[in-house]
Amino acid sequence: MNTVKFGTTGENVSEMCLGTMMFGDRCDQAESDRILSAAIEQGVTFVDTAASYCQGRTEEILGNILKGKRDGLFIGTKVTKTTAADWVLQSLDESLTRMQLDYVDLYMIHWPRQNMRPVEMMEALNTVVQQGKARFVGCCNFPAWLLAHCNAIAERNGWAKLVCNQIPYNLLERGVEVEIIPQAVTEQIAITTYRSLVLGILAGKYTPGQPIPADSRGQTDKRVAAWLDKYGESIKQFNQFAADRNLHPAQLAVAWVRHSPGVTAPIVGVSSQRQLQASIDAFNVTLSDEEYTQITGMFDTAVKEESGGSFAPLRRDLNLVSCAIE
C-alpha cells in the first residue's frame, strides 16, 4: 500500500482510507477486528469513523479492537448534530471515551449547518488542538467558499486551520470538480472521498434494464433506480471496459477516483475480510491518463453551465495558480 501526503500536515497516510461505517451494523466486533487487523497487515494506516455511526457503537467497537494497534495509525472522527462550539468540545470528549483514546489525529465537522457560527466553531476546533485531543481539524461536505471563510477566520486569529475536506466523488457525482477540487489543489487541502462505487452501481451489483435485487440498497434508495435508468448505457460500457481488462467493476471505479487530480485518499468501507481484500486489490490498479480520459468520457456527468464563453471552465481549472501542489 502506497502512502500519500496529507495536505499541509506533514503526515503521510495510506492512499486507501478504511471506512468503518459498517462496524456494528453489517459486521460484528469479531469481524471488525479481523478487518482492521488484515488492513493494517497490508499497510493501511488511515482509519475514518464518526460519532454518528450506529449511534456511537462503531466508535465503541473501534475502542475495543484498537488496543495494541494504535501506533502508526492516523485516526479521524467527526462531530455530528450541530456545529455549536460547546457541542464540538463535548462530542470529541465522548468520542475519545468510546474509542478509549487520549487523542485522534483528525477531528472533522461532519456537515455544515444553517445559521452556523464559524468564529465560535473555529475557536472550539482550535481549543481541541491546543488541548492535545486532536492533532488536526478538518471538515466534510463543505463548499469551497465556506472552507475558505473558516480558514480566513483561523488565519486572522492564529488558530488551527481546516486541513481537509471529505466529499462524495465518483463518475456520476462530479460537482466537486467545480471550485472544490481546484481550491484543494491550490491550497494543498487534503481531499478524502466517499461513495466511489455509487451505492453499488459501479460495483456490478445492478444490471441496467433488469429488476433491482430484493436484498439490495436499491430497494430503499430511489437514487439507484434513477441513475440506472439515466446512465444505463454508460454503466454497460464501464462494465465491459473492466471485463476486457480482467478487472472487477469496483476496482475500476476506485482506480478512477484514485487517479483523479486533487484526490488524496478514497475512503473504502467494507463489511468482511473478502471485501477488504478486493478493495485493497483495487489500489494495485493504475490507469494511464488515456484510460482515465476514456472512462470519464463514458459518462455525460460533468457539470454543465449555460453561461457560455470562457468563464465557466475557469471554475474547474487546476492550473490558474503557479503554486499548485505537485
C-alpha positions as CSV (number, residue, x, y, z in Angstrom):
1,M,0.0,0.0,0.0
2,N,1.5,3.3,-1.1
3,T,1.4,6.4,1.1
4,V,0.5,10.0,0.2
5,K,1.0,13.4,1.8
6,F,-2.0,14.5,3.8
7,G,-2.3,18.1,2.8
8,T,-0.1,20.6,4.8
9,T,0.1,18.4,7.9
10,G,3.5,16.9,7.1
11,E,1.9,13.5,7.7
12,N,1.9,10.6,5.3
13,V,-1.2,8.3,5.2
14,S,-2.1,5.2,3.3
15,E,-3.7,6.0,0.0
16,M,-6.6,3.8,1.0
17,C,-8.6,5.1,3.9
18,L,-10.5,2.3,5.7
19,G,-14.1,3.4,6.4
20,T,-15.7,1.9,9.4
21,M,-19.4,2.8,9.0
22,M,-20.2,-1.0,8.7
23,F,-18.6,-1.8,12.1
24,G,-21.5,-2.6,14.4
25,D,-24.0,-2.5,11.6
26,R,-23.2,-5.1,8.9
27,C,-20.3,-6.8,10.8
28,D,-19.9,-7.6,14.4
29,Q,-16.9,-6.8,16.7
30,A,-15.1,-10.1,15.8
31,E,-15.3,-9.4,12.1
32,S,-14.5,-5.8,12.5
33,D,-11.3,-6.9,14.4
34,R,-10.4,-9.2,11.6
35,I,-10.9,-6.5,9.0
36,L,-8.8,-3.9,10.9
37,S,-6.0,-6.4,11.6
38,A,-5.9,-7.5,8.0
39,A,-5.9,-3.9,6.7
40,I,-3.0,-3.0,9.0
41,E,-1.0,-6.0,7.9
42,Q,-1.3,-4.8,4.3
43,G,-0.2,-1.3,5.0
44,V,-3.4,0.6,5.7
45,T,-2.8,3.3,8.2
46,F,-5.7,5.7,7.7
47,V,-8.9,4.9,9.5
48,D,-12.1,7.0,9.3
49,T,-15.1,6.9,11.7
50,A,-17.8,9.2,13.1
51,A,-19.8,9.8,16.3
52,S,-23.0,9.2,14.3
53,Y,-22.2,5.8,13.0
54,C,-24.5,3.3,14.7
55,Q,-25.2,5.9,17.4
56,G,-21.7,5.7,18.7
57,R,-21.5,1.9,18.6
58,T,-18.9,2.0,15.8
59,E,-16.6,4.0,17.9
60,E,-17.1,1.7,20.8
61,I,-16.1,-1.3,18.7
62,L,-13.1,0.6,17.4
63,G,-12.1,1.3,21.0
64,N,-12.3,-2.4,21.8
65,I,-10.2,-3.6,18.8
66,L,-7.7,-0.7,18.6
67,K,-5.9,-2.0,21.8
68,G,-2.3,-2.8,20.8
69,K,-2.9,-1.5,17.2
70,R,-3.0,2.3,17.8
71,D,0.7,3.0,17.0
72,G,1.2,4.1,13.4
73,L,-2.4,4.7,12.7
74,F,-3.9,8.0,11.5
75,I,-7.5,8.0,13.0
76,G,-10.2,10.5,12.1
77,T,-13.6,11.0,13.6
78,K,-16.4,13.6,13.2
79,V,-18.7,15.8,15.3
80,T,-22.3,15.4,14.5
81,K,-25.7,17.0,15.3
82,T,-24.5,20.6,15.3
83,T,-21.5,22.9,14.8
84,A,-22.1,24.8,18.1
85,A,-18.9,25.4,20.0
86,D,-20.0,23.6,23.2
87,W,-21.0,20.5,21.3
88,V,-17.8,20.5,19.2
89,L,-15.9,20.2,22.5
90,Q,-18.3,17.7,24.1
91,S,-18.7,15.4,21.1
92,L,-14.9,14.9,20.9
93,D,-14.7,14.0,24.6
94,E,-17.5,11.4,24.1
95,S,-15.8,10.0,21.0
96,L,-12.4,9.7,22.9
97,T,-14.2,7.9,25.7
98,R,-15.9,5.4,23.3
99,M,-12.7,4.8,21.5
100,Q,-10.6,4.6,24.7
101,L,-8.1,7.1,23.2
102,D,-6.3,10.1,24.5
103,Y,-6.4,11.8,21.1
104,V,-7.4,11.5,17.5
105,D,-5.3,12.5,14.6
106,L,-8.1,14.3,12.8
107,Y,-11.3,15.8,14.0
108,M,-13.8,16.9,11.4
109,I,-17.1,18.8,11.2
110,H,-19.4,16.2,9.6
111,W,-21.8,18.6,7.8
112,P,-22.3,22.4,7.7
113,R,-25.5,23.6,9.2
114,Q,-27.8,26.6,8.6
115,N,-27.1,29.6,10.8
116,M,-23.8,28.1,12.0
117,R,-21.4,30.5,13.8
118,P,-18.0,29.9,12.1
119,V,-15.9,32.0,14.5
120,E,-17.1,30.1,17.6
121,M,-16.8,26.8,15.8
122,M,-13.2,27.5,14.6
123,E,-12.3,28.7,18.1
124,A,-13.6,25.4,19.6
125,L,-11.7,23.4,17.0
126,N,-8.6,25.3,17.9
127,T,-9.2,24.5,21.5
128,V,-9.2,20.7,21.0
129,V,-5.9,21.1,19.1
130,Q,-4.4,23.1,21.9
131,Q,-5.7,20.6,24.5
132,G,-3.9,17.8,22.6
133,K,-7.2,16.0,21.9
134,A,-6.9,16.3,18.1
135,R,-3.7,16.8,16.2
136,F,-5.5,18.3,13.2
137,V,-9.0,19.5,12.3
138,G,-10.9,19.4,9.1
139,C,-14.4,19.3,7.5
140,C,-16.7,17.2,5.4
141,N,-19.1,18.3,2.7
142,F,-18.1,22.0,2.8
143,P,-18.5,24.2,-0.3
144,A,-15.2,25.9,-1.3
145,W,-16.3,29.3,-0.1
146,L,-17.2,28.1,3.3
147,L,-13.9,26.3,3.8
148,A,-12.1,29.4,2.7
149,H,-14.2,31.6,5.0
150,C,-13.5,29.3,8.0
151,N,-9.7,29.2,7.3
152,A,-9.6,33.0,6.9
153,I,-11.1,33.3,10.4
154,A,-8.4,30.8,11.6
155,E,-5.7,32.8,9.9
156,R,-6.7,36.1,11.4
157,N,-6.8,34.6,14.9
158,G,-3.8,32.3,14.7
159,W,-6.0,29.2,15.1
160,A,-5.7,25.8,13.7
161,K,-6.9,25.6,10.1
162,L,-9.1,23.1,8.4
163,V,-6.7,20.7,6.6
164,C,-9.1,18.5,4.7
165,N,-12.5,18.2,3.1
166,Q,-14.3,14.9,2.8
167,I,-16.6,14.8,-0.1
168,P,-18.7,12.4,-2.3
169,Y,-16.9,11.9,-5.6
170,N,-17.3,9.3,-8.3
171,L,-18.0,9.0,-12.1
172,L,-21.6,10.1,-11.6
173,E,-21.3,12.8,-8.9
174,R,-18.7,15.2,-10.2
175,G,-19.9,18.6,-9.0
176,V,-16.9,18.9,-6.7
177,E,-14.7,19.4,-9.8
178,V,-16.1,22.9,-9.8
179,E,-14.1,25.1,-7.3
180,I,-13.8,22.5,-4.5
181,I,-11.1,20.4,-6.2
182,P,-9.2,23.4,-7.7
183,Q,-9.2,25.1,-4.2
184,A,-7.9,21.9,-2.7
185,V,-5.1,21.6,-5.2
186,T,-4.0,25.2,-4.9
187,E,-4.2,25.4,-1.1
188,Q,-2.9,21.9,-0.5
189,I,-6.1,20.8,1.3
190,A,-6.4,17.0,1.6
191,I,-9.4,15.5,-0.2
192,T,-10.8,12.3,1.0
193,T,-13.7,10.9,-1.0
194,Y,-16.6,8.6,-0.3
195,R,-19.2,6.8,-2.4
196,S,-16.7,5.7,-5.0
197,L,-19.0,2.8,-6.0
198,V,-22.1,5.0,-6.3
199,L,-24.2,2.9,-3.9
200,G,-23.1,-0.3,-5.7
201,I,-24.0,0.9,-9.2
202,L,-20.3,0.8,-10.2
203,A,-19.7,-2.4,-8.3
204,G,-21.6,-4.7,-10.7
205,K,-24.5,-5.2,-8.2
206,Y,-27.1,-4.0,-10.7
207,T,-27.8,-4.7,-14.3
208,P,-29.3,-1.8,-16.2
209,G,-32.8,-2.7,-17.6
210,Q,-33.1,-5.6,-15.1
211,P,-35.1,-5.7,-11.8
212,I,-33.3,-4.4,-8.8
213,P,-32.4,-7.3,-6.4
214,A,-34.7,-7.7,-3.5
215,D,-32.0,-7.6,-0.8
216,S,-30.1,-4.6,-2.3
217,R,-29.9,-1.0,-1.2
218,G,-31.6,-0.1,-4.5
219,Q,-34.9,-1.2,-3.0
220,T,-34.8,1.6,-0.4
221,D,-32.7,4.3,-2.1
222,K,-34.5,5.9,-5.1
223,R,-31.3,7.3,-6.5
224,V,-30.2,3.8,-7.6
225,A,-33.1,3.2,-10.0
226,A,-32.9,6.8,-11.3
227,W,-29.2,6.6,-12.0
228,L,-29.5,3.1,-13.6
229,D,-32.2,4.5,-15.9
230,K,-30.3,7.6,-16.7
231,Y,-26.8,6.2,-17.2
232,G,-27.6,2.6,-18.2
233,E,-25.7,2.6,-21.4
234,S,-22.7,4.3,-19.8
235,I,-22.7,1.7,-17.0
236,K,-22.7,-1.1,-19.6
237,Q,-19.7,0.4,-21.3
238,F,-17.9,0.8,-18.0
239,N,-18.5,-2.8,-17.0
240,Q,-17.3,-4.0,-20.4
241,F,-14.2,-1.9,-20.1
242,A,-13.4,-3.6,-16.7
243,A,-14.1,-7.1,-18.1
244,D,-11.8,-6.5,-21.1
245,R,-9.0,-5.9,-18.6
246,N,-9.9,-8.7,-16.2
247,L,-10.9,-6.2,-13.5
248,H,-13.9,-6.1,-11.3
249,P,-16.0,-3.0,-11.9
250,A,-15.4,-1.9,-8.3
251,Q,-11.7,-2.0,-8.8
252,L,-12.0,0.2,-11.9
253,A,-14.3,2.7,-10.0
254,V,-11.8,3.1,-7.2
255,A,-8.9,3.4,-9.6
256,W,-10.7,6.2,-11.4
257,V,-11.2,8.2,-8.2
258,R,-7.6,7.5,-7.1
259,H,-6.3,8.8,-10.5
260,S,-8.4,12.0,-10.3
261,P,-6.4,15.2,-9.7
262,G,-6.6,16.5,-6.2
263,V,-7.8,13.3,-4.5
264,T,-5.7,12.3,-1.5
265,A,-7.3,9.1,-0.4
266,P,-10.6,7.3,-1.4
267,I,-12.5,6.0,1.7
268,V,-13.5,2.4,1.3
269,G,-15.9,0.8,3.7
270,V,-16.2,-3.0,3.9
271,S,-18.2,-5.5,6.0
272,S,-16.0,-8.6,5.5
273,Q,-12.4,-9.6,5.0
274,R,-13.3,-10.8,1.5
275,Q,-14.5,-7.3,0.6
276,L,-11.4,-5.8,2.2
277,Q,-9.0,-7.8,0.0
278,A,-10.9,-6.9,-3.1
279,S,-10.7,-3.2,-2.1
280,I,-7.0,-3.4,-1.4
281,D,-6.5,-5.1,-4.8
282,A,-8.2,-2.0,-6.4
283,F,-5.2,0.1,-5.2
284,N,-2.9,-2.1,-7.4
285,V,-4.8,-0.9,-10.5
286,T,-3.1,2.0,-12.2
287,L,-4.8,3.8,-15.0
288,S,-3.0,5.7,-17.7
289,D,-4.1,9.2,-18.5
290,E,-5.6,7.9,-21.7
291,E,-7.6,5.3,-19.9
292,Y,-8.8,7.8,-17.3
293,T,-10.0,10.1,-20.1
294,Q,-11.7,7.3,-21.9
295,I,-13.6,6.2,-18.8
296,T,-14.5,9.7,-17.9
297,G,-15.9,10.2,-21.4
298,M,-18.3,7.3,-21.0
299,F,-20.4,9.3,-18.6
300,D,-22.0,12.6,-19.5
301,T,-21.8,13.8,-15.9
302,A,-19.5,16.9,-16.0
303,V,-21.2,19.9,-14.5
304,K,-22.8,22.0,-17.3
305,E,-23.3,25.7,-17.3
306,E,-25.3,27.8,-19.7
307,S,-23.2,30.9,-19.4
308,G,-21.0,30.1,-22.4
309,G,-17.8,31.8,-23.2
310,S,-14.7,31.3,-21.2
311,F,-15.9,31.9,-17.6
312,A,-17.4,28.5,-16.8
313,P,-14.2,26.5,-17.4
314,L,-12.2,28.7,-15.1
315,R,-14.1,27.4,-12.1
316,R,-12.6,23.9,-12.6
317,D,-9.2,25.0,-13.9
318,L,-6.4,23.4,-11.9
319,N,-3.6,25.5,-13.4
320,L,-4.5,29.1,-12.7
321,V,-2.1,29.5,-9.8
322,S,1.6,28.6,-10.1
323,C,1.9,27.4,-6.5
324,A,-0.4,24.5,-7.1
325,I,0.6,21.3,-5.3
326,E,2.9,19.0,-7.3
